[in-house]
Amino acid sequence: MSAPEPPEGFAEFVAGRSAVLLRAAWLLTGDAGLAEDLLQTALAKSWRHWQTVHTADNPEAYVRRVINTTYVSWWRRRWRVEVPAAALPDRADHSDLAEGTANRDAVRRALARLSRRQRG
């Protein structure tokens, strides 16, 4: 099974504008590997709609827009809660766990004192 043929003008566009588009992707990511991934993803998205894009006035502007929206999508999905530490702790700190258990038990006892109607 062979790969599908690229739409008319797509290969020429990629050959002529990839370096410029890669620099734009690098400016967003700050990382060469991520910039390449971003550009490839944007080109794949643009490839699917190339007949429409190619007939537009400025196909490069369209691909740049796809690069920007794809990057924003990646940025929004990235999990920002975990922060790497320089050194691992010797053992886990469970002090907040005991406090949480005590609070949970107190809430359960307080709810148990309420009537069914008050709880609902």
trRosetta pair geometry for C-beta under 8 A, 3 or more apart (Angstrom, degrees):
i j d omega theta_ij theta_ji phi_ij phi_ji
6 10 4.3 -129 164 72 114 125
6 11 5.0 126 73 -45 150 92
6 47 6.8 -82 -139 -143 88 110
6 50 7.8 36 178 18 81 172
7 10 4.7 87 62 -24 79 125
7 47 6.9 164 10 -163 109 67
7 50 4.0 165 59 83 148 135
7 51 5.9 -124 -156 -56 145 74
7 54 7.0 -147 126 -24 124 143
8 54 7.1 118 87 171 80 172
9 12 5.5 -63 -155 45 49 113
9 13 5.9 53 150 -27 78 106
9 50 7.3 176 75 167 93 117
9 54 5.0 113 77 -137 140 134
10 13 5.6 -56 -149 34 31 112
10 14 6.3 28 156 -17 67 106
10 47 6.1 70 -151 -121 147 79
10 50 5.0 -30 -80 -143 115 157
10 54 7.4 -83 -65 -72 71 125
11 14 5.8 -54 -146 37 31 109
11 15 6.2 29 155 -17 65 109
12 15 5.8 -55 -145 39 30 110
12 16 6.1 17 160 -10 65 115
13 16 6.1 -69 -145 45 24 103
13 17 5.7 -23 176 20 66 119
13 54 7.6 -125 -44 -104 144 92
13 59 6.1 -61 -132 110 144 142
13 60 7.8 -162 -162 -72 106 75
13 63 8.0 160 155 -36 126 149
14 17 6.9 -74 -122 53 17 82
14 18 5.4 40 179 -58 62 108
14 43 6.3 64 -107 -142 112 136
15 18 6.7 -20 -117 -3 13 114
17 20 5.4 -60 -164 46 66 110
17 21 5.5 62 141 -22 89 110
17 60 5.6 -146 -145 -105 153 109
17 63 7.4 113 118 62 139 153
18 21 5.7 -64 -142 44 29 108
18 22 5.9 34 159 -26 68 107
18 39 7.1 89 -153 171 79 140
19 22 5.7 -52 -145 33 27 113
19 23 6.8 29 153 -19 60 102
20 23 5.9 -52 -156 32 33 111
20 24 6.7 33 148 -18 64 104
20 60 7.6 -4 96 -151 131 130
21 24 5.5 -51 -151 35 38 114
21 25 6.4 38 150 -18 67 103
21 39 5.6 118 126 -130 105 113
21 42 7.5 -149 175 87 126 137
21 43 7.9 102 126 -63 155 102
21 60 7.4 -139 -72 -149 104 89
21 63 6.1 -39 -117 125 137 126
21 64 7.0 -135 -121 -81 88 72
21 67 6.7 -172 -168 -60 95 148
22 25 5.6 -52 -148 37 35 111
22 26 6.3 37 151 -22 66 104
22 35 5.9 85 -169 145 71 114
22 36 6.8 12 -135 -90 108 60
22 39 5.3 -27 -95 -62 67 159
23 26 5.5 -52 -146 36 32 113
23 27 6.6 39 152 -24 64 100
24 27 5.7 -49 -153 28 32 114
24 28 7.0 29 150 -15 61 102
24 64 6.0 -65 157 -125 164 95
24 67 6.1 77 114 112 116 162
25 28 5.8 -56 -158 35 37 110
25 29 6.2 7 157 2 72 113
25 34 7.9 -159 155 117 101 70
25 35 4.0 129 114 -157 100 80
25 36 7.5 146 107 -49 144 22
25 38 4.3 168 -156 87 121 121
25 39 4.6 -105 -26 -54 161 91
25 42 7.4 -150 -87 8 122 138
25 67 5.5 -111 -85 -158 87 127
25 71 7.5 -178 -139 -68 73 125
26 29 6.1 -68 -135 52 32 93
26 30 7.1 95 176 -81 63 16
26 31 7.5 -151 -138 59 71 28
26 32 6.4 5 -114 -99 113 52
26 35 3.9 0 -76 -102 65 157
27 30 7.7 23 -164 -64 19 58
28 35 7.4 138 55 -106 85 85
28 38 6.9 -157 75 163 128 171
28 67 7.1 177 -3 150 152 102
28 68 7.2 -167 -93 -108 145 59
28 71 4.7 -48 159 -139 146 164
29 34 4.0 -165 -174 102 148 119
29 35 4.8 -156 45 -65 131 73
29 38 6.0 -166 -42 -16 133 144
29 71 6.9 -128 -62 -129 84 118
30 34 7.8 14 61 59 55 130
31 34 4.0 59 80 21 113 111
31 35 6.3 180 85 -18 54 86
32 35 5.6 -56 -146 34 28 115
32 36 6.6 29 156 -19 63 103
33 36 5.9 -53 -153 33 31 110
33 37 6.6 28 151 -15 64 105
34 37 5.5 -54 -148 39 36 113
34 38 6.0 39 152 -23 68 106
35 38 5.6 -52 -145 37 30 114
35 39 6.3 30 156 -18 64 105
36 39 5.9 -55 -146 37 29 109
36 40 6.3 28 156 -18 64 108
37 40 5.8 -57 -146 38 29 110
37 41 6.3 29 156 -19 65 108
38 41 5.8 -56 -148 36 28 110
38 42 6.3 25 155 -16 64 108
38 67 6.1 72 151 -149 105 84
38 70 6.2 150 -155 105 82 121
38 71 5.8 26 -141 -78 133 91
38 74 7.4 -91 -101 -3 99 155
39 42 5.7 -57 -145 39 31 110
39 43 6.1 29 157 -18 67 107
39 67 6.7 0 -98 -110 56 114
40 43 5.8 -54 -143 38 29 109
40 44 6.3 32 155 -21 64 105
41 44 5.7 -54 -149 34 30 112
41 45 6.5 28 153 -16 63 105
41 70 5.4 159 110 -172 121 151
42 45 5.7 -54 -149 37 32 110
42 46 6.2 29 153 -17 66 109
42 63 5.9 97 148 -170 115 78
42 66 4.3 133 -152 114 93 105
42 67 4.3 -11 -90 -77 161 66
42 70 5.3 -136 -76 11 86 150
43 46 5.5 -56 -142 41 33 110
43 47 6.1 47 153 -35 65 101
43 63 7.0 22 -90 -144 61 120
44 47 5.6 -43 -146 21 30 119
44 48 7.3 35 155 -22 57 97
45 48 6.3 -53 -166 24 34 111
45 49 7.5 -6 152 13 63 106
45 66 5.2 -178 87 -165 128 133
45 70 6.9 -168 -1 -71 151 128
46 49 6.3 -80 -156 55 38 89
46 50 6.2 71 147 -79 73 78
46 53 5.8 20 -165 -38 91 173
46 59 7.9 100 -171 -176 129 96
46 62 6.6 122 -125 120 113 105
46 63 5.0 -5 -80 -102 158 87
46 66 5.5 -147 -59 14 97 167
47 50 5.5 -13 -148 -39 33 117
49 52 5.0 -44 174 45 89 113
49 53 5.4 92 113 -26 88 105
50 53 5.2 -60 -135 46 37 111
50 54 5.3 41 165 -28 74 108
51 54 6.1 -47 -135 32 21 111
51 55 6.8 12 162 -10 54 109
52 55 6.4 -67 -154 39 27 103
52 56 6.9 37 149 -35 62 103
53 56 5.7 -50 -159 15 35 118
53 59 4.9 84 153 -129 93 93
53 62 4.8 -161 -139 97 104 161
53 63 7.4 78 -170 -51 143 80
54 59 5.8 12 -101 -84 41 137
56 59 6.1 131 64 -73 99 63
56 62 6.1 99 65 -44 152 134
57 61 8.0 2 88 32 86 131
58 61 4.0 43 115 9 119 116
58 62 6.9 157 102 -16 69 82
59 62 5.4 -51 -154 33 43 116
59 63 6.4 38 152 -17 72 102
60 63 5.8 -54 -148 38 35 107
60 64 6.2 39 152 -21 67 105
61 64 5.6 -51 -146 36 32 114
61 65 6.4 37 152 -22 63 103
62 65 5.7 -55 -155 33 31 113
62 66 6.6 30 148 -18 64 104
63 66 5.4 -50 -149 35 37 114
63 67 6.4 44 148 -23 65 100
64 67 5.4 -48 -150 32 35 116
64 68 6.5 33 152 -17 65 103
65 68 5.7 -53 -149 37 33 110
65 69 6.3 23 157 -12 67 107
66 69 6.1 -56 -139 42 30 103
66 70 5.9 31 159 -20 65 111
67 70 6.0 -60 -145 39 23 110
67 71 6.3 24 157 -19 62 109
68 71 5.8 -57 -148 36 28 110
68 72 6.4 27 155 -18 64 106
69 72 5.6 -51 -146 36 34 112
69 73 6.4 39 152 -22 64 104
70 73 5.6 -53 -151 35 32 114
70 74 6.5 33 151 -18 65 103
71 74 5.6 -53 -149 36 34 111
71 75 6.1 34 153 -21 66 108
72 75 5.5 -54 -145 37 31 114
72 76 6.3 31 156 -20 65 105
73 76 6.0 -54 -147 34 28 109
73 77 6.5 20 158 -14 62 111
74 77 6.0 -67 -150 40 29 106
74 78 6.6 42 154 -41 65 99
75 78 5.9 -42 -153 8 31 116
79 82 6.5 31 124 16 112 98
85 88 6.6 121 86 -85 123 43
85 89 8.0 -7 120 -29 164 77
89 92 7.0 116 89 -89 127 31
89 93 6.9 -53 152 -25 168 96
93 96 7.4 54 126 6 94 91
94 97 4.3 -38 -172 26 82 128
94 98 6.6 85 135 -24 87 89
95 98 6.3 -52 -160 28 36 108
95 99 7.0 31 148 -13 64 107
96 99 5.5 -55 -151 40 42 114
96 100 6.2 45 151 -23 70 105
97 100 5.7 -55 -149 36 31 112
97 101 6.4 32 153 -20 65 105
98 101 5.7 -52 -148 34 32 112
98 102 6.5 33 153 -19 64 105
99 102 5.8 -53 -149 35 32 111
99 103 6.5 31 153 -17 64 106
100 103 5.7 -54 -148 37 32 111
100 104 6.2 34 154 -21 65 107
101 104 5.6 -53 -146 36 31 113
101 105 6.4 31 155 -18 64 105
102 105 5.9 -55 -149 36 30 110
102 106 6.4 31 152 -20 64 106
103 106 5.7 -55 -149 36 32 112
103 107 6.4 32 154 -18 66 105
104 107 5.8 -55 -150 35 31 111
104 108 6.5 32 152 -19 64 105
105 108 5.6 -53 -148 36 33 112
105 109 6.4 32 154 -18 66 104
106 109 5.8 -53 -147 36 31 110
106 110 6.4 30 154 -18 64 107
107 110 5.7 -55 -146 38 31 111
107 111 6.2 30 155 -18 65 107
108 111 5.8 -56 -146 38 29 110
108 112 6.3 34 154 -25 64 106
109 112 5.6 -53 -149 31 31 115
109 113 7.0 33 152 -22 62 101
110 113 6.0 -54 -158 27 34 112
110 114 7.4 37 147 -24 62 100
111 114 5.7 -50 -159 22 42 114
111 119 6.1 76 -166 -111 91 113
114 118 4.1 -123 -175 89 108 124
114 119 5.0 134 104 -56 126 85
115 118 4.7 95 53 6 77 102
115 119 7.2 -145 93 -5 40 87
116 119 5.8 -58 -150 36 31 110
116 120 6.5 26 155 -21 65 110
117 120 6.0 -59 -147 33 30 108
